[in-house]
Amino acid sequence: MAVLVLDKRKKPLMPCSEKRARLLLERGRAVVHRMRPFTIRLKDRTVEESVLQPIQIKIDPGSKTTGVTVIREDDSDPEHQQVVMLMEIEHRGQQIRENLTQRRAFRRRRRGQLRHRASRFNNRTRPRGWLAPSLQHRVDTTMAWVNRLCRLAPVTGIIMERVRFDMQTMENPEISGVEYQQGTLHGYEVREYLLEKWQRCCAYCGARNVPLEIDHIHPQSRGGSDRVSNLTLACRDCNQAKGNQPVEVFLADDPKRLQRIKAQAKAPLKDAAAVNSTRWALFRQLQATGLPVITSSGGRTKYNRQRLGIPKTHALDAACVGPVTAITHWNVPTLTVRATGRGSYQRTRLNRFGFPRGYLMRQKQVKGFQTGDLVQANVPTGKKAGTYQGRVAIRATGSFNIQTREGVVQGISHRHCRLLQRADGYGYALQPKPTQEDATRAA
């Protein structure tokens, strides 16, 4: 992965390779500015002395995970792009929703615990453009990382997956009729919708990682329509075996699967609805940054990914957003950023009835450390001798737990810990490089 670089006044410079960053640190020309994402700060250079190239941030918004990619454009061909950094932001919208539901239940119980108190449900006004907290969290988290990347890299533009560009009309204004419907992106939008709705598996046998075909639940030869509610995904064997039979006949021996398919065919897409509800709010906030914002469609993203033979991940989907002719250096590890929050105001644990059971510490810091800090512990002797790096969970006794890649190491004294980065509400991990086998299996 590329290393982000700042000048001596903390202004962003062009990212450099890992080897060059290592040499700068060894020669004393740079210091570590941030561990995640890894950033160095030069001691002897400013922006005025450097040459900057166009760098863009590409965003693939998602309900649970948002893909973010930092790319560098070729000077001669802006559509020939080089990946600088791959990142996936894991949201905690579902956790926020569950916490609010629990808080509502506790409030309802307290209201009638000692004396009746009238409920308040219709005396609050919501501002224009209000979003539910679980949805607003997705927008805020994405914008927080866009602003952070703009401070760490010389970003010149943003590309976001939001709307569908009518590429056929742009290339050929005279196109019409069937030719218009069967253009370059024909079938990609509907297929992407069905893949999300049916969890990328065969509806009849549950097979995964196989080529899937679009099938009519009620056969078209028997009057079935092309509505999305009448479409599903099937592997080739199941599609051939079903033929033009009604689904009731084909699954007569499996009533449970038949009932599930009928229920799922009319079920709404909760994740798709969340993305659809937040896309305009995210787009307006991106425009407020003052950078030029380009939008593209999900079908265009999938078309680029399949045309270039790139595996399907959230981060690589972001790399394929917008006009692209070639992408290089995409086979690099992905930085996973998981939203963990900054703690809670709740100072006591609760049982399943909502009553307190024990109390938490009143102070958030112990011996200069706080839960969530990235630390490195060097234990010289004892059964736990060694070097550990990870997130720390503090205790009032000064004996901490450290969450490493291998697991949790308990009972590490604060005297052996060295702070690397303060807690910022996120957990970090590196995913391995994707392989070419992943590209062949990508749907």
C-alpha positions in Angstrom: 0.0 0.0 0.0 1.1 3.6 -0.6 2.0 5.7 2.4 0.4 9.1 2.9 2.8 12.0 3.3 2.6 15.4 4.9 5.0 18.3 4.7 6.6 20.0 7.7 3.5 22.3 8.0 1.1 19.3 7.9 0.0 20.0 4.4 -0.7 16.9 2.2 1.9 15.8 -0.4 1.9 13.0 -2.9 1.8 9.5 -1.4 5.0 7.5 -1.6 5.8 3.8 -1.6 6.5 1.7 1.5 10.2 1.4 0.6 10.7 5.2 0.2 8.8 5.8 3.5 11.1 3.3 5.3 14.2 5.0 4.0 12.9 8.5 5.0 12.2 7.3 8.5 15.6 5.5 8.8 17.5 8.6 7.6 15.7 10.9 10.0 14.0 13.0 7.3 10.5 12.0 8.4 8.5 11.0 11.5 5.4 8.9 11.9 2.4 11.2 12.0 -0.4 8.6 12.2 -0.5 4.8 12.4 -3.9 4.1 10.8 -3.9 4.9 7.9 -0.1 5.0 8.0 1.1 8.6 7.5 4.5 10.2 7.8 5.5 13.8 8.1 8.6 15.2 6.3 10.9 17.6 8.2 12.5 19.3 5.2 9.9 19.9 2.5 6.8 22.0 1.9 4.0 21.9 -0.7 5.6 24.8 -2.7 8.7 22.6 -3.3 6.7 19.6 -4.6 4.8 18.6 -7.7 1.3 17.3 -7.1 -0.7 15.0 -9.4 -4.5 14.6 -9.6 -5.8 12.4 -6.8 -9.5 11.5 -6.4 -11.6 9.7 -3.8 -14.0 7.1 -5.1 -17.0 6.1 -2.9 -19.3 3.1 -3.2 -21.9 3.7 -0.5 -23.4 0.7 1.3 -25.8 -0.1 4.1 -23.4 -2.1 6.2 -20.0 -1.4 4.5 -18.9 1.5 2.3 -16.0 1.1 -0.1 -13.6 4.0 -0.4 -10.6 4.1 -2.8 -8.0 6.7 -3.3 -6.7 6.7 -6.9 -4.1 8.7 -8.9 -4.9 9.7 -12.5 -2.5 9.4 -15.4 -1.5 12.8 -16.8 -2.1 11.7 -20.4 -5.3 9.7 -19.8 -7.5 10.6 -16.8 -9.5 7.4 -17.2 -6.3 5.3 -16.7 -6.0 5.2 -12.9 -3.7 3.8 -10.3 -4.9 2.6 -6.9 -3.2 4.4 -4.0 -5.3 3.0 -1.1 -8.2 0.6 -0.6 -10.5 1.1 2.4 -13.7 -0.4 3.7 -15.8 1.4 6.3 -18.0 -0.9 8.4 -21.0 1.0 9.8 -22.8 0.3 13.1 -26.2 1.5 12.0 -27.9 -1.7 13.2 -26.3 -1.4 16.6 -27.5 2.2 16.9 -31.0 1.0 16.0 -30.9 -1.7 18.6 -29.7 0.7 21.3 -32.5 3.1 20.6 -35.0 0.3 20.7 -33.7 -0.8 24.1 -33.7 2.8 25.4 -37.3 3.2 24.3 -38.3 0.0 26.2 -36.5 1.1 29.3 -38.1 4.6 29.2 -41.5 3.0 28.8 -41.0 0.8 31.8 -39.8 3.7 34.0 -42.8 5.8 33.0 -45.1 3.3 34.7 -42.8 2.1 37.4 -43.9 4.4 40.3 -46.6 6.6 38.9 -48.2 7.0 35.5 -46.6 9.7 33.3 -48.0 10.6 30.0 -45.9 9.6 27.0 -44.3 12.2 24.8 -44.4 11.2 21.1 -45.9 14.1 19.2 -44.3 17.2 20.7 -41.0 17.3 18.8 -40.3 18.8 15.4 -37.9 17.4 13.0 -35.8 19.7 10.7 -36.0 19.5 7.0 -34.0 16.6 5.6 -34.0 14.7 8.9 -32.7 11.2 8.9 -33.0 8.5 11.5 -29.9 8.2 13.7 -28.9 4.8 12.2 -29.0 6.4 8.7 -27.4 9.7 9.7 -24.5 7.7 11.1 -23.7 6.3 7.7 -23.5 9.8 6.2 -21.5 11.2 9.1 -19.0 8.3 9.1 -18.4 8.5 5.4 -18.0 12.3 5.5 -15.6 12.1 8.4 -13.3 9.8 6.4 -13.6 11.9 3.3 -12.6 15.0 5.2 -9.8 13.1 6.9 -8.4 11.8 3.6 -8.6 15.3 2.2 -6.3 16.4 5.1 -3.9 13.6 4.4 -3.7 13.6 0.6 -4.0 16.3 -2.1 -7.5 15.4 -3.2 -8.7 17.2 -6.3 -12.1 15.5 -6.9 -14.7 13.0 -5.7 -16.5 10.3 -7.6 -19.6 8.7 -6.0 -21.9 5.9 -7.0 -25.4 7.5 -7.0 -27.3 7.9 -10.2 -27.5 6.3 -13.6 -25.8 8.1 -16.5 -27.5 7.6 -19.8 -24.3 6.6 -21.6 -26.1 5.4 -24.8 -27.6 8.8 -25.5 -24.3 10.6 -24.7 -22.5 8.4 -27.3 -25.3 8.3 -29.9 -28.1 10.9 -29.6 -30.1 9.2 -32.4 -30.5 5.9 -30.6 -34.0 4.8 -29.8 -36.3 1.8 -29.4 -34.9 -1.7 -28.9 -31.4 -0.5 -29.6 -31.6 1.9 -26.7 -32.8 -0.9 -24.4 -30.1 -3.3 -25.4 -27.1 -1.0 -25.1 -23.8 -1.5 -23.3 -25.4 -1.6 -19.8 -28.3 -3.7 -20.8 -29.3 -6.1 -18.0 -26.6 -4.9 -15.5 -28.9 -2.8 -13.3 -31.7 -5.4 -12.9 -29.1 -8.2 -12.3 -27.3 -6.2 -9.6 -30.6 -5.6 -7.8 -31.5 -9.4 -7.9 -28.0 -10.3 -6.6 -28.6 -8.2 -3.6 -32.1 -9.3 -3.1 -31.4 -13.1 -3.3 -28.0 -13.0 -1.4 -26.1 -14.1 -4.5 -27.2 -17.7 -4.4 -29.6 -20.0 -6.3 -33.1 -19.6 -5.0 -33.9 -23.3 -5.6 -30.9 -25.1 -4.3 -28.9 -22.5 -2.5 -25.7 -22.9 -4.5 -23.1 -20.2 -4.2 -20.0 -19.2 -6.2 -21.5 -20.5 -9.4 -22.8 -18.7 -12.5 -26.4 -17.5 -11.8 -29.1 -16.9 -14.4 -32.2 -14.8 -14.2 -35.3 -16.9 -14.0 -39.0 -16.0 -14.0 -40.8 -17.4 -11.0 -44.1 -17.5 -12.9 -42.9 -18.6 -16.4 -43.1 -16.0 -19.2 -44.7 -18.6 -21.5 -47.6 -18.9 -19.0 -48.3 -15.2 -18.8 -45.5 -14.2 -16.3 -44.3 -10.6 -16.5 -40.8 -9.1 -16.4 -41.5 -7.3 -13.1 -38.7 -7.5 -10.6 -41.1 -9.2 -8.1 -41.4 -12.1 -10.6 -37.6 -12.5 -11.2 -35.2 -14.6 -9.2 -31.7 -16.1 -9.6 -31.1 -19.8 -10.4 -28.1 -21.9 -11.3 -28.0 -23.4 -14.7 -29.0 -26.9 -13.5 -32.1 -25.6 -11.6 -33.0 -23.3 -14.4 -33.0 -26.1 -17.0 -34.8 -28.5 -14.6 -37.6 -26.0 -13.9 -38.1 -25.0 -17.6 -41.5 -23.4 -18.0 -43.1 -25.1 -15.0 -44.8 -23.0 -12.4 -42.8 -22.7 -9.2 -45.6 -24.5 -7.3 -45.2 -27.6 -9.5 -41.4 -27.5 -9.5 -41.2 -27.2 -5.7 -44.2 -29.4 -4.9 -42.0 -31.7 -2.8 -40.4 -28.8 -0.9 -43.2 -26.6 0.5 -40.9 -24.7 3.0 -38.6 -23.5 0.2 -41.7 -22.6 -1.9 -43.1 -20.5 0.9 -39.8 -18.8 1.4 -39.3 -17.9 -2.2 -42.9 -16.5 -2.4 -42.3 -14.4 0.7 -38.9 -13.1 -0.4 -40.1 -12.2 -3.9 -42.3 -9.5 -2.4 -40.0 -8.6 0.5 -38.5 -5.1 0.4 -34.7 -4.6 0.3 -33.9 -3.1 3.7 -30.3 -2.4 2.9 -31.1 -0.9 -0.5 -33.7 1.3 1.1 -31.1 2.6 3.6 -28.7 3.5 0.8 -31.5 5.1 -1.2 -32.5 7.2 1.8 -29.0 8.5 2.4 -27.6 9.0 -1.1 -28.9 12.5 -1.6 -27.8 13.6 1.9 -24.3 12.2 1.2 -24.2 13.9 -2.2 -25.1 17.3 -0.8 -22.5 17.1 1.9 -19.9 16.0 -0.6 -20.7 19.0 -2.7 -20.3 21.2 0.4 -16.6 20.3 0.5 -16.0 22.5 -2.5 -14.5 19.7 -4.6 -16.0 18.7 -7.9 -18.3 15.7 -7.4 -19.0 13.2 -10.2 -21.8 10.5 -9.9 -22.2 7.2 -11.6 -24.6 4.2 -11.4 -24.2 0.7 -9.9 -24.7 -0.9 -13.3 -21.8 1.1 -14.6 -19.6 0.0 -11.7 -20.4 -3.7 -12.3 -19.8 -3.3 -16.0 -16.3 -1.8 -15.4 -15.4 -4.5 -12.8 -16.3 -7.4 -15.1 -14.7 -5.8 -18.1 -11.4 -5.3 -16.3 -11.6 -8.7 -14.5 -11.3 -7.3 -11.0 -12.6 -9.3 -7.9 -15.7 -8.1 -6.1 -15.1 -6.4 -2.9 -16.5 -3.1 -1.5 -13.2 -1.3 -1.9 -12.6 -2.6 -5.5 -16.2 -1.7 -6.4 -15.4 1.8 -5.4 -12.3 1.7 -7.6 -14.6 0.8 -10.6 -17.0 3.7 -10.1 -17.3 6.2 -12.8 -15.5 6.4 -16.2 -12.6 4.0 -16.2 -10.5 2.5 -19.0 -7.8 0.7 -17.0 -6.9 0.3 -13.3 -3.5 -0.7 -12.1 -2.0 -1.6 -8.7 -5.4 -2.8 -7.4 -4.0 -6.0 -5.9 -3.0 -4.6 -2.6 -4.3 -5.2 1.0 -7.4 -3.4 2.1 -7.7 -1.3 5.3 -10.9 -2.2 7.2 -12.2 0.6 9.3 -14.9 -0.6 11.8 -17.0 2.1 13.5 -16.9 1.3 17.3 -18.0 4.5 18.8 -16.3 6.5 21.6 -17.9 4.8 24.6 -21.2 5.4 26.3 -22.7 7.8 28.9 -24.2 4.8 30.6 -22.4 4.3 33.9 -24.0 1.0 34.9 -24.7 -2.4 33.4 -28.3 -3.6 33.1 -29.9 -6.9 33.3 -32.6 -8.1 30.9 -35.3 -6.3 32.8 -33.5 -3.0 32.7 -32.4 -2.9 36.4 -28.8 -1.9 37.2 -26.3 -4.6 38.1 -22.9 -3.1 39.1 -21.3 0.2 38.2 -18.6 1.3 35.8 -15.6 3.6 36.5 -16.3 7.3 36.6 -13.1 8.2 34.9 -12.3 7.2 31.3 -8.5 7.2 31.6 -6.3 5.1 33.8 -2.5 5.8 33.9 -2.8 7.9 30.8 -4.5 5.2 28.7 -8.1 5.0 27.5 -10.1 2.1 26.1 -9.6 1.9 22.4 -6.1 3.4 22.3 -3.6 1.7 19.9 -0.6 0.6 22.1 2.5 -1.6 21.9 3.4 -3.6 25.0 6.9 -5.0 25.5 6.8 -7.5 28.3 10.4 -8.5 29.2 9.8 -11.5 31.5 7.2 -13.9 32.8 4.7 -16.2 31.1 3.5 -13.4 28.8 6.9 -12.2 27.7 6.9 -10.8 24.2 5.7 -7.8 22.1 2.0 -7.2 21.6 0.3 -4.5 19.5 -3.4 -3.8 19.4 -6.3 -2.0 21.1 -6.3 -1.7 24.8 -9.1 -2.2 27.3 -8.3 -0.4 30.6 -8.9 -1.5 34.2 -8.8 0.6 37.3 -6.1 -1.7 38.7 -3.7 -0.8 35.9 -3.7 -4.3 34.5 -5.0 -4.0 30.9 -6.2 -6.3 28.1 -4.9 -5.9 24.6 -6.8 -7.1 21.6 -4.3 -8.3 19.0 -4.7 -10.2 15.7 -4.3 -13.5 17.4 -6.7 -12.8 20.2 -7.0 -11.1 23.6 -4.0 -10.9 25.9 -5.0 -10.3 29.5 -3.2 -8.9 32.4 -0.6 -6.6 30.8 0.7 -4.0 33.2 0.4 -0.3 32.1 4.2 0.0 32.7 4.9 -2.1 29.6 2.5 -0.2 27.3 3.5 2.6 24.9 0.9 4.7 23.2 0.9 4.6 19.4 -2.4 6.3 18.5 -5.2 7.7 20.6 -8.7 6.2 20.3 -10.7 7.8 17.5 -13.9 5.7 17.5 -12.7 3.2 14.9 -11.0 -0.2 14.9 -8.5 -1.1 12.2 -7.5 -4.3 10.4 -5.8 -5.3 7.2 -7.4 -7.7 4.8 -5.1 -9.8 2.6 -4.7 -9.2 -1.1 -7.5 -10.5 -3.4 -6.5 -13.3 -5.9 -7.3 -13.9 -9.5 -9.5 -16.8 -8.4 -11.7 -14.3 -6.6 -12.1 -12.4 -9.9 -13.3 -15.6 -11.7 -15.8 -16.3 -9.0 -17.2 -12.7 -8.9 -20.8 -12.7 -9.9 
